[in-house]
Amino acid sequence: MMDLGLQLLDVVQWILDHPTPRRISAVAQNIGLGLAVEDTITATIEYTNDIFLQLDCSWGLLAERNVAYAYMEGTEGSAKLDPLEIFKTIQGELVNVSPVKSAAARDLYKASFHAQLPLFYPGA
């Protein structure tokens, strides 16, 4: 949780505009990686505005590469990150309203870095 989950939880809390938790349930496990701390955690958070968050983090995922994603569901649409896809109900039809990728990931990262730089170094 300390290495993976806190950063993910922080991003989701920010996306949701920091709602107040009503109930939290979590299970930490050591599924056999031989670590001295938990290697897998699953948490469910119910917020006072009836939003539910399911957070799963594991060092033990048997996959070709590291995976990080978010999937959100609402009454009028859904969204997922990595890659970004947004579906919205418009006039009773489910429509893909995902933005069109316009720049290389490297260029977007560089642009975001340059946008943040003046916050840390005024006049930069």
C-alpha atoms as a printed R data frame, in Angstrom:
    type eleno elety resid chain resno       x       y       z
1   ATOM     1    CA   MET     A     1   0.000   0.000   0.000
2   ATOM     2    CA   MET     A     2   2.809   2.426   0.868
3   ATOM     3    CA   ASP     A     3   4.619   1.995  -2.455
4   ATOM     4    CA   LEU     A     4   1.665   1.700  -4.824
5   ATOM     5    CA   GLY     A     5  -1.683   2.425  -3.254
6   ATOM     6    CA   LEU     A     6  -1.222   5.804  -1.595
7   ATOM     7    CA   GLN     A     7  -0.371   7.559  -4.842
8   ATOM     8    CA   LEU     A     8  -3.323   5.943  -6.625
9   ATOM     9    CA   LEU     A     9  -5.661   6.767  -3.749
10  ATOM    10    CA   ASP     A    10  -4.452  10.377  -3.746
11  ATOM    11    CA   VAL     A    11  -5.164  10.767  -7.473
12  ATOM    12    CA   VAL     A    12  -8.641   9.262  -7.139
13  ATOM    13    CA   GLN     A    13  -9.434  11.439  -4.111
14  ATOM    14    CA   TRP     A    14  -8.405  14.484  -6.167
15  ATOM    15    CA   ILE     A    15 -10.528  13.396  -9.171
16  ATOM    16    CA   LEU     A    16 -13.517  12.926  -6.841
17  ATOM    17    CA   ASP     A    17 -12.907  16.336  -5.175
18  ATOM    18    CA   HIS     A    18 -11.965  14.821  -1.785
19  ATOM    19    CA   PRO     A    19 -15.241  13.250  -0.640
20  ATOM    20    CA   THR     A    20 -15.704  12.192   2.993
21  ATOM    21    CA   PRO     A    21 -15.336   8.439   3.642
22  ATOM    22    CA   ARG     A    22 -18.287   6.747   5.367
23  ATOM    23    CA   ARG     A    23 -16.895   3.211   5.623
24  ATOM    24    CA   ILE     A    24 -13.551   1.586   4.778
25  ATOM    25    CA   SER     A    25 -12.809  -2.119   4.531
26  ATOM    26    CA   ALA     A    26  -9.392  -3.494   3.620
27  ATOM    27    CA   VAL     A    27  -7.549  -6.803   3.482
28  ATOM    28    CA   ALA     A    28  -3.764  -7.055   3.333
29  ATOM    29    CA   GLN     A    29  -2.095 -10.320   2.379
30  ATOM    30    CA   ASN     A    30   1.307 -11.811   1.845
31  ATOM    31    CA   ILE     A    31   0.619 -14.159  -1.063
32  ATOM    32    CA   GLY     A    32   4.041 -15.720  -1.131
33  ATOM    33    CA   LEU     A    33   6.633 -13.318  -2.500
34  ATOM    34    CA   GLY     A    34   8.705 -13.690   0.660
35  ATOM    35    CA   LEU     A    35   8.463 -10.001   1.580
36  ATOM    36    CA   ALA     A    36   8.417  -8.835   5.198
37  ATOM    37    CA   VAL     A    37   5.378  -6.662   4.444
38  ATOM    38    CA   GLU     A    38   2.104  -7.194   2.615
39  ATOM    39    CA   ASP     A    39   2.468  -7.714  -1.121
40  ATOM    40    CA   THR     A    40  -1.240  -7.461  -1.958
41  ATOM    41    CA   ILE     A    41  -3.993  -5.207  -0.622
42  ATOM    42    CA   THR     A    42  -7.636  -4.783  -1.514
43  ATOM    43    CA   ALA     A    43  -9.648  -1.892  -0.083
44  ATOM    44    CA   THR     A    44 -13.223  -0.713  -0.520
45  ATOM    45    CA   ILE     A    45 -14.161   2.817   0.452
46  ATOM    46    CA   GLU     A    46 -17.760   4.005   0.634
47  ATOM    47    CA   TYR     A    47 -18.108   7.784   0.627
48  ATOM    48    CA   THR     A    48 -20.915   9.887   2.104
49  ATOM    49    CA   ASN     A    49 -21.985  10.949  -1.421
50  ATOM    50    CA   ASP     A    50 -22.678   7.268  -2.308
51  ATOM    51    CA   ILE     A    51 -19.502   6.842  -4.359
52  ATOM    52    CA   PHE     A    52 -17.721   3.512  -3.936
53  ATOM    53    CA   LEU     A    53 -14.013   3.002  -4.561
54  ATOM    54    CA   GLN     A    54 -12.357  -0.386  -5.037
55  ATOM    55    CA   LEU     A    55  -8.546  -0.236  -4.790
56  ATOM    56    CA   ASP     A    56  -6.364  -3.246  -5.569
57  ATOM    57    CA   CYS     A    57  -2.562  -3.145  -5.345
58  ATOM    58    CA   SER     A    58  -0.137  -6.021  -5.628
59  ATOM    59    CA   TRP     A    59   3.538  -6.709  -6.159
60  ATOM    60    CA   GLY     A    60   2.461 -10.245  -7.051
61  ATOM    61    CA   LEU     A    61   0.621  -9.593 -10.314
62  ATOM    62    CA   LEU     A    62   1.792 -12.151 -12.822
63  ATOM    63    CA   ALA     A    63   1.732 -10.048 -15.970
64  ATOM    64    CA   GLU     A    64   3.949  -9.104 -18.878
65  ATOM    65    CA   ARG     A    65   4.308  -5.516 -17.625
66  ATOM    66    CA   ASN     A    66   3.281  -3.278 -14.740
67  ATOM    67    CA   VAL     A    67  -0.357  -2.279 -14.900
68  ATOM    68    CA   ALA     A    68  -2.014   0.827 -13.473
69  ATOM    69    CA   TYR     A    69  -5.534   1.837 -14.426
70  ATOM    70    CA   ALA     A    70  -8.693   3.440 -13.147
71  ATOM    71    CA   TYR     A    71 -12.237   2.606 -14.215
72  ATOM    72    CA   MET     A    72 -15.147   4.839 -13.237
73  ATOM    73    CA   GLU     A    73 -18.859   4.156 -13.631
74  ATOM    74    CA   GLY     A    74 -21.711   6.615 -13.282
75  ATOM    75    CA   THR     A    75 -25.422   6.777 -14.009
76  ATOM    76    CA   GLU     A    76 -24.844   8.498 -17.367
77  ATOM    77    CA   GLY     A    77 -21.511   7.127 -18.516
78  ATOM    78    CA   SER     A    78 -18.161   5.580 -17.722
79  ATOM    79    CA   ALA     A    79 -14.485   6.369 -18.126
80  ATOM    80    CA   LYS     A    80 -11.208   4.535 -17.946
81  ATOM    81    CA   LEU     A    81  -7.630   5.701 -17.699
82  ATOM    82    CA   ASP     A    82  -4.652   4.174 -19.493
83  ATOM    83    CA   PRO     A    83  -5.656   4.741 -22.177
84  ATOM    84    CA   LEU     A    84  -8.312   7.411 -21.626
85  ATOM    85    CA   GLU     A    85 -11.738   6.373 -22.896
86  ATOM    86    CA   ILE     A    86 -14.984   8.155 -22.042
87  ATOM    87    CA   PHE     A    87 -18.471   6.895 -22.824
88  ATOM    88    CA   LYS     A    88 -21.538   9.017 -22.162
89  ATOM    89    CA   THR     A    89 -25.248   8.508 -22.627
90  ATOM    90    CA   ILE     A    90 -26.515  11.151 -25.054
91  ATOM    91    CA   GLN     A    91 -30.208  11.088 -26.017
92  ATOM    92    CA   GLY     A    92 -30.478   7.483 -24.834
93  ATOM    93    CA   GLU     A    93 -27.460   6.256 -26.824
94  ATOM    94    CA   LEU     A    94 -24.035   5.332 -25.424
95  ATOM    95    CA   VAL     A    95 -21.496   7.495 -27.283
96  ATOM    96    CA   ASN     A    96 -17.703   7.358 -27.210
97  ATOM    97    CA   VAL     A    97 -16.645  10.941 -26.378
98  ATOM    98    CA   SER     A    98 -12.966  10.145 -25.798
99  ATOM    99    CA   PRO     A    99 -10.568  12.899 -26.834
100 ATOM   100    CA   VAL     A   100  -8.492  12.184 -29.919
101 ATOM   101    CA   LYS     A   101  -4.829  11.682 -29.166
102 ATOM   102    CA   SER     A   102  -3.023  14.612 -30.730
103 ATOM   103    CA   ALA     A   103   0.534  14.407 -29.445
104 ATOM   104    CA   ALA     A   104   3.126  11.794 -28.557
105 ATOM   105    CA   ALA     A   105   3.227  10.785 -24.887
106 ATOM   106    CA   ARG     A   106   6.781  12.153 -24.625
107 ATOM   107    CA   ASP     A   107   5.631  15.580 -25.861
108 ATOM   108    CA   LEU     A   108   2.689  15.628 -23.419
109 ATOM   109    CA   TYR     A   109   4.986  14.742 -20.512
110 ATOM   110    CA   LYS     A   110   7.447  17.462 -21.488
111 ATOM   111    CA   ALA     A   111   4.642  20.038 -21.830
112 ATOM   112    CA   SER     A   112   3.226  19.145 -18.387
113 ATOM   113    CA   PHE     A   113   6.693  19.481 -16.847
114 ATOM   114    CA   HIS     A   114   7.161  22.928 -18.396
115 ATOM   115    CA   ALA     A   115   3.692  23.997 -17.188
116 ATOM   116    CA   GLN     A   116   4.555  23.007 -13.594
117 ATOM   117    CA   LEU     A   117   8.065  24.447 -13.541
118 ATOM   118    CA   PRO     A   118   7.001  28.079 -12.772
119 ATOM   119    CA   LEU     A   119   5.100  26.833  -9.703
120 ATOM   120    CA   PHE     A   120   8.390  25.657  -8.189
121 ATOM   121    CA   TYR     A   121  10.720  28.231  -9.719
122 ATOM   122    CA   PRO     A   122   8.915  31.565 -10.303
123 ATOM   123    CA   GLY     A   123  10.304  33.326 -13.332
124 ATOM   124    CA   ALA     A   124  11.475  30.086 -14.946
